[in-house]
Amino acid sequence: MQKIPAIAFTYNEPTVFYEYMLETAKKCKENGIKTVIVSNGQINEAPLRELIKYIDAFNIDLKSFNADFYKKICKGDIEATKNTIRIIVGEKKHLEVTFLLIEGYNDNENEFREYCSFIKNLNKNIVLHISRAFPRYKLKFNPTPAPLLKKFGEIAKQYLNFVYLGNI
């Protein structure tokens, strides 16, 4: 029988099926299977602290460094995501952060520098993925121009050791 090396909880925000994810992660841990979560980080501290015991790696979307953007566009709370990131770092779990760059929405260079500084102050070796955005569903915009993505990549490299551009 072939062994499954890892399971990723992703797409359609995995915290919406928290109980299922927790029980599955426990079974994975019992059977030596690694676990990864890709999430928006909008999880309360107590359930995160329970779950984190069974998760090996995280990719958290920190979509902006602007509270109004989070409230209006993401319908979430930036502080919740930042707190999730702090807890993961504090628990010394592998963490990668993803920034979906949307021209005209979250492309303020000063805010992005604050974003990168926030991550650097936690650990400059945290991996940052800067992804090109494409319009979907109700959010109408042009795809992120490649030169803008590259410019933000260069800014991030002034703060962080591992920066990757995606969807380009």
LUMZANU-619492 format. One record per residue (C-alpha): residue number from 1; residue in one letter; x, y, z. Coordinates in pm, whole numbers, plus 32768, in hexadecimal, padded with zeros to 4 digits. Example, Ala and Ser with C-alpha at 12.3 -4.5 7.8 and 13.67 -1.06 7.14 Angstrom:
2
<rec nr="1" rest="a" u="84CE" v="7E3E" w="830C"/>
<rec nr="2" rest="s" u="8557" v="7F96" w="82CA"/>
end
This chain:
168
<rec nr="1" rest="m" u="8000" v="8000" w="8000"/>
<rec nr="2" rest="q" u="8082" v="8159" w="7FA3"/>
<rec nr="3" rest="k" u="80A1" v="8251" w="80C1"/>
<rec nr="4" rest="i" u="800A" v="83AB" w="809D"/>
<rec nr="5" rest="p" u="811F" v="84A5" w="80F1"/>
<rec nr="6" rest="a" u="8043" v="85D6" w="8136"/>
<rec nr="7" rest="i" u="7EE7" v="8667" w="812F"/>
<rec nr="8" rest="a" u="7E99" v="87D5" w="80EA"/>
<rec nr="9" rest="f" u="7D5E" v="8879" w="816E"/>
<rec nr="10" rest="t" u="7D1B" v="8986" w="806B"/>
<rec nr="11" rest="y" u="7C22" v="8A2A" w="7F7F"/>
<rec nr="12" rest="n" u="7AD1" v="8A95" w="8003"/>
<rec nr="13" rest="e" u="7B66" v="8B12" w="8149"/>
<rec nr="14" rest="p" u="7BB6" v="89DD" w="821D"/>
<rec nr="15" rest="t" u="7B53" v="8A79" w="8368"/>
<rec nr="16" rest="v" u="79E6" v="8A5B" w="82FB"/>
<rec nr="17" rest="f" u="7A09" v="88E4" w="832E"/>
<rec nr="18" rest="y" u="7ADE" v="890E" w="8466"/>
<rec nr="19" rest="e" u="7A65" v="87DA" w="8525"/>
<rec nr="20" rest="y" u="7A9B" v="86F6" w="83FA"/>
<rec nr="21" rest="m" u="7BF3" v="878E" w="83BC"/>
<rec nr="22" rest="l" u="7C58" v="8766" w="8529"/>
<rec nr="23" rest="e" u="7BF0" v="85F8" w="8537"/>
<rec nr="24" rest="t" u="7C98" v="85AF" w="83EA"/>
<rec nr="25" rest="a" u="7DD7" v="8660" w="8458"/>
<rec nr="26" rest="k" u="7DDF" v="858F" w="8599"/>
<rec nr="27" rest="k" u="7DC1" v="844E" w="84CD"/>
<rec nr="28" rest="c" u="7ED2" v="84C8" w="83E3"/>
<rec nr="29" rest="k" u="7FBA" v="850D" w="8509"/>
<rec nr="30" rest="e" u="7F78" v="83AE" w="8592"/>
<rec nr="31" rest="n" u="7FD8" v="831B" w="8440"/>
<rec nr="32" rest="g" u="810A" v="83F1" w="83F4"/>
<rec nr="33" rest="i" u="8060" v="84BE" w="82E6"/>
<rec nr="34" rest="k" u="80C7" v="862C" w="82CF"/>
<rec nr="35" rest="t" u="7FB8" v="8737" w="82C6"/>
<rec nr="36" rest="v" u="7FA5" v="888C" w="8223"/>
<rec nr="37" rest="i" u="7E9C" v="899C" w="823C"/>
<rec nr="38" rest="v" u="7E61" v="8AAE" w="813C"/>
<rec nr="39" rest="s" u="7D80" v="8BAD" w="81E5"/>
<rec nr="40" rest="n" u="7D14" v="8D16" w="81FD"/>
<rec nr="41" rest="g" u="7D79" v="8D0D" w="836E"/>
<rec nr="42" rest="q" u="7C22" v="8D7E" w="83EA"/>
<rec nr="43" rest="i" u="7C1C" v="8C8B" w="850F"/>
<rec nr="44" rest="n" u="7BF8" v="8CCF" w="8681"/>
<rec nr="45" rest="e" u="7D21" v="8C8B" w="8760"/>
<rec nr="46" rest="a" u="7C96" v="8B66" w="882C"/>
<rec nr="47" rest="p" u="7C3A" v="8A89" w="8702"/>
<rec nr="48" rest="l" u="7D80" v="8AE6" w="8655"/>
<rec nr="49" rest="r" u="7E4B" v="8A7F" w="8786"/>
<rec nr="50" rest="e" u="7D98" v="892E" w="878C"/>
<rec nr="51" rest="l" u="7DC5" v="88F6" w="8617"/>
<rec nr="52" rest="i" u="7F2F" v="8969" w="8607"/>
<rec nr="53" rest="k" u="7F9F" v="8837" w="86CE"/>
<rec nr="54" rest="y" u="7F4B" v="875E" w="85A2"/>
<rec nr="55" rest="i" u="7FB9" v="883A" w="8481"/>
<rec nr="56" rest="d" u="8117" v="883D" w="83EF"/>
<rec nr="57" rest="a" u="8109" v="8967" w="8304"/>
<rec nr="58" rest="f" u="802F" v="8A93" w="82B6"/>
<rec nr="59" rest="n" u="7FF9" v="8B7D" w="8192"/>
<rec nr="60" rest="i" u="7F36" v="8CAA" w="8208"/>
<rec nr="61" rest="d" u="7EA5" v="8DB0" w="811E"/>
<rec nr="62" rest="l" u="7EEE" v="8F0B" w="81A4"/>
<rec nr="63" rest="k" u="7E39" v="8FC6" w="8093"/>
<rec nr="64" rest="s" u="7E93" v="912A" w="80F2"/>
<rec nr="65" rest="f" u="7F1A" v="91FC" w="820C"/>
<rec nr="66" rest="n" u="7DE9" v="92DD" w="820E"/>
<rec nr="67" rest="a" u="7CCC" v="92A0" w="8303"/>
<rec nr="68" rest="d" u="7BCC" v="9348" w="821F"/>
<rec nr="69" rest="f" u="7C2D" v="9265" w="80FA"/>
<rec nr="70" rest="y" u="7BFF" v="9137" w="81DD"/>
<rec nr="71" rest="k" u="7AAB" v="91AC" w="8256"/>
<rec nr="72" rest="k" u="7A24" v="921A" w="8102"/>
<rec nr="73" rest="i" u="7ABE" v="9120" w="800E"/>
<rec nr="74" rest="c" u="7B09" v="8FEF" w="80E4"/>
<rec nr="75" rest="k" u="79EA" v="9019" w="81DB"/>
<rec nr="76" rest="g" u="7AE5" v="8FC4" w="82E9"/>
<rec nr="77" rest="d" u="7BC4" v="9053" w="83F7"/>
<rec nr="78" rest="i" u="7D33" v="9090" w="83AA"/>
<rec nr="79" rest="e" u="7D8E" v="9070" w="851A"/>
<rec nr="80" rest="a" u="7D06" v="8F0D" w="8523"/>
<rec nr="81" rest="t" u="7DE8" v="8EA7" w="8403"/>
<rec nr="82" rest="k" u="7F15" v="8F5A" w="8497"/>
<rec nr="83" rest="n" u="7ED7" v="8EAD" w="85E5"/>
<rec nr="84" rest="t" u="7EC0" v="8D5B" w="8537"/>
<rec nr="85" rest="i" u="8011" v="8D9E" w="8494"/>
<rec nr="86" rest="r" u="80AC" v="8E05" w="85E1"/>
<rec nr="87" rest="i" u="802F" v="8CC7" w="868B"/>
<rec nr="88" rest="i" u="80B2" v="8BE6" w="8574"/>
<rec nr="89" rest="v" u="8208" v="8C8D" w="8589"/>
<rec nr="90" rest="g" u="8203" v="8C72" w="8705"/>
<rec nr="91" rest="e" u="81BC" v="8AFE" w="86EA"/>
<rec nr="92" rest="k" u="82E4" v="8ADD" w="85FB"/>
<rec nr="93" rest="k" u="8217" v="8A40" w="84E5"/>
<rec nr="94" rest="h" u="827B" v="8A62" w="837A"/>
<rec nr="95" rest="l" u="81CA" v="8B94" w="82F0"/>
<rec nr="96" rest="e" u="81A5" v="8C29" w="8197"/>
<rec nr="97" rest="v" u="80DA" v="8D64" w="8159"/>
<rec nr="98" rest="t" u="8024" v="8DBC" w="8017"/>
<rec nr="99" rest="f" u="7FD6" v="8F1B" w="7F9C"/>
<rec nr="100" rest="l" u="7EE1" v="8F2F" w="7E79"/>
<rec nr="101" rest="l" u="7F3E" v="9077" w="7DCE"/>
<rec nr="102" rest="i" u="7E10" v="9127" w="7D35"/>
<rec nr="103" rest="e" u="7E59" v="9266" w="7C77"/>
<rec nr="104" rest="g" u="7D84" v="9383" w="7CFB"/>
<rec nr="105" rest="y" u="7D20" v="92C6" w="7E36"/>
<rec nr="106" rest="n" u="7E4F" v="9264" w="7F07"/>
<rec nr="107" rest="d" u="7F71" v="92F2" w="7E3D"/>
<rec nr="108" rest="n" u="7FD9" v="940B" w="7F29"/>
<rec nr="109" rest="e" u="8154" v="93EE" w="7F3F"/>
<rec nr="110" rest="n" u="816C" v="948B" w="809B"/>
<rec nr="111" rest="e" u="806B" v="9397" w="8126"/>
<rec nr="112" rest="f" u="8125" v="9279" w="807E"/>
<rec nr="113" rest="r" u="826A" v="92E9" w="8121"/>
<rec nr="114" rest="e" u="81B6" v="92E0" w="8272"/>
<rec nr="115" rest="y" u="8135" v="9185" w="8214"/>
<rec nr="116" rest="c" u="8296" v="910B" w="81C7"/>
<rec nr="117" rest="s" u="831D" v="91AD" w="8304"/>
<rec nr="118" rest="f" u="8213" v="90F8" w="83D2"/>
<rec nr="119" rest="i" u="8282" v="8FA9" w="8342"/>
<rec nr="120" rest="k" u="83F5" v="8FFD" w="8362"/>
<rec nr="121" rest="n" u="83C7" v="9057" w="84D2"/>
<rec nr="122" rest="l" u="8338" v="8EFC" w="850C"/>
<rec nr="123" rest="n" u="8441" v="8E47" w="843E"/>
<rec nr="124" rest="k" u="84EC" v="8EBD" w="82FF"/>
<rec nr="125" rest="n" u="84FB" v="8D53" w="8289"/>
<rec nr="126" rest="i" u="8381" v="8D33" w="826A"/>
<rec nr="127" rest="v" u="8334" v="8CE5" w="8100"/>
<rec nr="128" rest="l" u="8264" v="8DED" w="804D"/>
<rec nr="129" rest="h" u="819F" v="8D9D" w="7F13"/>
<rec nr="130" rest="i" u="8128" v="8ECB" w="7E4E"/>
<rec nr="131" rest="s" u="801B" v="8E54" w="7D60"/>
<rec nr="132" rest="r" u="7F8B" v="8EF3" w="7C2B"/>
<rec nr="133" rest="a" u="7E13" v="8F25" w="7C47"/>
<rec nr="134" rest="f" u="7D0E" v="8EDF" w="7B3E"/>
<rec nr="135" rest="p" u="7BA6" v="8F5E" w="7B4E"/>
<rec nr="136" rest="r" u="7AAB" v="8E63" w="7BD1"/>
<rec nr="137" rest="y" u="793C" v="8E61" w="7C2B"/>
<rec nr="138" rest="k" u="78CC" v="8FB6" w="7CAE"/>
<rec nr="139" rest="l" u="7A1E" v="9066" w="7CCD"/>
<rec nr="140" rest="k" u="7A61" v="9113" w="7B81"/>
<rec nr="141" rest="f" u="7BC4" v="9187" w="7B32"/>
<rec nr="142" rest="n" u="7CD6" v="9152" w="7A33"/>
<rec nr="143" rest="p" u="7DD1" v="903B" w="7A6B"/>
<rec nr="144" rest="t" u="7EFB" v="90B7" w="7B32"/>
<rec nr="145" rest="p" u="8001" v="913C" w="7A40"/>
<rec nr="146" rest="a" u="8141" v="906F" w="7A48"/>
<rec nr="147" rest="p" u="8220" v="91A4" w="7A77"/>
<rec nr="148" rest="l" u="815A" v="9202" w="7BB1"/>
<rec nr="149" rest="l" u="8185" v="90A1" w="7C38"/>
<rec nr="150" rest="k" u="82FC" v="90B1" w="7BF6"/>
<rec nr="151" rest="k" u="8314" v="9208" w="7C9C"/>
<rec nr="152" rest="f" u="826B" v="9183" w="7DD7"/>
<rec nr="153" rest="g" u="8355" v="9057" w="7DCC"/>
<rec nr="154" rest="e" u="8481" v="9140" w="7DD0"/>
<rec nr="155" rest="i" u="83EF" v="9202" w="7EF5"/>
<rec nr="156" rest="a" u="83B5" v="90C0" w="7FB8"/>
<rec nr="157" rest="k" u="851B" v="904B" w="7F7A"/>
<rec nr="158" rest="q" u="8593" v="917C" w="803B"/>
<rec nr="159" rest="y" u="84F0" v="90E3" w="8171"/>
<rec nr="160" rest="l" u="84D9" v="8F6B" w="8143"/>
<rec nr="161" rest="n" u="85C3" v="8E54" w="80D7"/>
<rec nr="162" rest="f" u="84C8" v="8D80" w="8017"/>
<rec nr="163" rest="v" u="83DF" v="8E2F" w="7F23"/>
<rec nr="164" rest="y" u="832D" v="8D82" w="7E02"/>
<rec nr="165" rest="l" u="8249" v="8E0B" w="7CF3"/>
<rec nr="166" rest="g" u="811B" v="8D3B" w="7C92"/>
<rec nr="167" rest="n" u="8022" v="8D27" w="7B73"/>
<rec nr="168" rest="i" u="8111" v="8DDD" w="7A8E"/>
end
